[in-house]
């Protein structure tokens, strides 16, 4: 009888790498995390990632959470990984397995993450943009389940986004990922590495909010939100600008992609969802070119786990790989 199998999901962000063993139902069996420390080298990151994957494999085997892993008639049977899915802050090249992101992952330019892991673990390994992984997770077992089209925005170190249609993740020319975090919202805004001033990420990301707060002696975005809630007019102005930028982006994306559901995720939304969603709803309610009642703005049901669960789901989605190859050769 073959061994039981689980999926490995990896979510690589600018500050943290999360790794989990994920059941085929989408539930997390075991997890660990480590600081990204991209500036200390890609090869070092690979070795740390291998150790972390082995750690969650061990956890899943020793303390399983689902009945089929406790079958007393199968003594000695340990669940093994069926494959490894990786969501990473982009740009990434899923078809070639390359991370091309020296912007937020220092030194990680054309770094092959797929082949070293596939060689070490001898299982399929698939790479995807982290925002696309997040929307895949939410559409698998979260806030986007059985609902299409879905657009998701993730607010964290940066701002990411992805769109899911019934046919799969929306891709552009050559299979490229649409960078929804770089939608322009204010031409007077800060210059961004994307090439323009005043994109959504440059104003509404955790990094941007924290940087704006430093002018008033605040260290990061958490202190900015806390100061705003305590009545600081300077901090409140920073938050108001970020919310206005997000509302403008939501208006643009709803008119462009006409989603049934707009999901807001990422670390900032754990505490600030209503601060952002309320003004977004008010803005969308004024739309005349589509029925605003057709759009729901909802929080990510999986929270920070959306990316890691969605990354694991890549192993269940061979059709995504086929569509990606088709897009690149078209």
N, C-alpha and C positions, 0 to 999 in steps of 0.2 A: 504494500500500500504506500502511495507517495506521501512525503511529509507535508504537513500543513504549511501554508505560505502566507506571508504578509508583505506589505509594501513599505518602502522607505521613502519618506518625504524630507527634503532639505530646503530650507528657506534662507537664502543668503541676502542680508541687508548690509547697509553701510556700517552699522555698529555691532550687529549680532548675527550669528548663524544658528538657526534652530534645526534640530534633527529629530525625527520621530519615526517609530514603527507604527504603521496604520493598518487597521483591520480592513477587510474588503467592504465592510459596511460604512467606512469613513470614520470610525471611532479610533482615537489614538490609544495605543496599547502602552507605549513607553516613549519617553522623550528626554532630550538633554539639550544644552545650549552652550555656546562659547563665544567670546568676543571675536569679531571678524579680524581685526588687526591686519587689514589688507596691506598696509605699508611695510609689514614685516616679511612679505614675500608670498608669492602664489604657491610655490612648492611646499613651504611650511604649512600653508592652509590645507593643502591636499592631505598631508600626513595627519594633521589634526582631525580633518574630516573623516578619514578612514578609521581612526581610533574612535571617534564619536559614533559612527555607524555601527561598529562592532559593539560598542557599549549598549546602544538601544536594542540591538539584536539580542544581546545577553539578557537585558531587562525583560524584553517581550517573552523570551523563552522561560525565564524563571518565575515570572509573576504575571501570567496571562490573565486577561479579563473576560474572556468569552468561553462559553461551554465547550466548543469544539476543541479548544486547546487543553481541556481537562479530561479527555476521554481515557478512562482507566483501562480500557481494553487495548490501548495502544501505548504500553509502557515504553519510555525512552524516546518517544517521538517528540522532536522539537520543531517548532515552526521555523521556517527559513525564509529569507527575503526572496520575493518574486522579481524584484527590480528596484531601481532607484530613480526617483523623479526629483529634479532640482529646479526650483524657482530662484532666479537671481536678479538683482537690480540691474536694469539694462543701461545701455544696449547689450544685447546678446544675439548670437546667431544659433538658433536651435538646430538648424539642419547640419551645421558643422560642429556643433558642441562647443562653441567658443564664447567666452566672456570678453566683451569689447568695451569695458567701462572703467577707464582710468579717471573718469570725472568724480565718481563717488567711491570707487575701490582703487585706491592709489596703486599704480603699476600693473593693474590687471587689464592688459590690452592684448587681444588675440590669445587669450589663455585657454587651452583645451582642458576642460574639466571632465568631459565625458570619458575619454579614452583611459586615463589613469584609473578611474573608478571601475570601469567595465573590465579592465585587465585584472585588477586586484580581486574583485568580487565575482567575476565571471557571470554577471547577470546583465540584462538590458539596463541602460542608463539613458535618460532623456532630460534635456535641458529646455527651460522655457523662461520667458520674462516673468519676473515675480508678480507683476500686476495681473498678467494673464493667468498665472497659477492661482492667484487669489480668486479671480472670477470663476475659474474652473471649480475650485473648492466650494464656493457659495452656490454654484449651479448644480453641484453634485449632491450635497447634503445640507445646504444652508439657505440663505435668504432668497436665492435665485432659482431654487428648485422648481422645475415644471413651469417656468415662466420665461418667455422670450418676446422680444429682445431684452437683454440686460446690459446695463453699463455700470461699471464699478470704478470708484475713485478711492485710492488709498493714500491717506495723509500720514506721513511719518517723517523720517529724515529728509525724504523728497516727497513728491506727489506722483503717484503712478496711476494707471488706469487701463482698463480693458473692456472690450465689448464682446458679448456672447450672443450669437444668433442660433436658431434651431440647427443650422448646418455646422456650427462649431465656432471657435474663436475667430473674430474678424481680423484679417491680415491685409496688408497693403501690397504694393508692388514688390516682387522678389520675396514674398513671405514676411515682410517687415512688420514689426509691432507698432501700432499707432501710439505715439507718445502723448497721451491726453493731458499729462501734467505740464506740457509745454504749450498748451493753448494760450494765446495772448489775451490778457484781460485788462492791462493798464499800460499804455505806452510810456507813462512817466515812471514806471517801476524800475527796480534794479536790473542791471545787466545780468543775463544768465549764460552759462556755458553752452546752452542750446543755440545761441546765436542772436537772440533778440532781448529786448528789455521788457520787463513786466509780464512774463508768463505766469501761469498759476503757481508753479513750483517756487518761483522767485519771491512770492509774496505769502503763500498760504502753507508752505511746508513747515515742519517743526524747526528745521534749520533756519529758514527765513524769519520766522516769528522770533526765534531766539536771538538771531543777529540784530533784528530791529530793536529788541528789548535791551541790548547791551548799551545802547545810547543813554539809557536811564538807569544803568547800574544793575540790570537783571541778567542772570547768567544763562538762562535757557528758556525754552518755550513754556515749561511747567511754571517757572517763576512769573512769566508774563501773564499767563492765564490766572494764576493765583492773585497777582497784583491787580489785575483787571476786576476780578471778583471782589477784591477788598476796596475798590473804589478809586484806584489810580487812574487819572484821566489819560496819562501817557500810555500806560499799558492797554487801557480800553481802546485807544485809538489804533494801536497795533492790531489788536484782535478784530476790531471793526473792519479794518482794511483787509485782513485775511478773509473774513466772512464775506465781504463784498466781492472779493476776487473769486471765491468759490461759487457764489451765486451767479456771477457773470459767466463763469465756465459752465455751470449747470444749464443755464439758458442756452448757450451755444451748443452744448452736447445734446440737449433734448431736441432742439430744432434740427440738428444734423443727423442724429441716429434714431430718434423717436423711440426711446426705450419704454418698455412697459414698467420697468423697475430700475431706479437709480440707487445703487447700494453704496453706502459710505463706510469705509473701513480704514484700517491702519491704527497705529498707536494713539494718535490724537483723538480719534473718534470714540475711544473708550470712555473719555470723560466729557468730550465737547460735542457729541453728536447733535443734541438739540440746539446748541448755539449756532451750528452751521445749517442744520436741516430746516429750522423754522424760516429764516430769511430766504433759503432756496425755494421753499414751498410758496412763500409769498410772491417771489419773483415769477415762478412758473405759472402761478394762478392768473397772471396777466396775459398769458399767451393767447393769441388769436388765430395762429396758423395750424394749430392742432388742439385737441381737446385736453386741457391740463388735467382733467380728472382721470385720464388714461395713464398718468405717470404717478407712481408711488416712489417716495424717497424714504428708504428704510436703512437701519443699521445692519452691518455685516453680522449675521447670526453666529458665525464661527469666530468672530473677534480676530485676535492675532493669529489664530490657528488656520485662517482661510488659506494662506499661502502654503503652509506645510501640508495641509490636507489636499489642496489642489495639485501640489507637486507630486504627491503620491499617486493621484488619480491619472497622471500622465502614463503610467504603466498600463492602465485600463483603456487607453485611448489611442489605439493604433490608427484609427481613422484620422486623428489630428496629424500624425506623422505623414500619412499619405497626402493629406491636403497641403501640408507644408512643402513637401517635395514637388507637388504639382504647381504650387505658386511660384517656386523658385525657378522652374523650367519653362514657365509660360512666357 
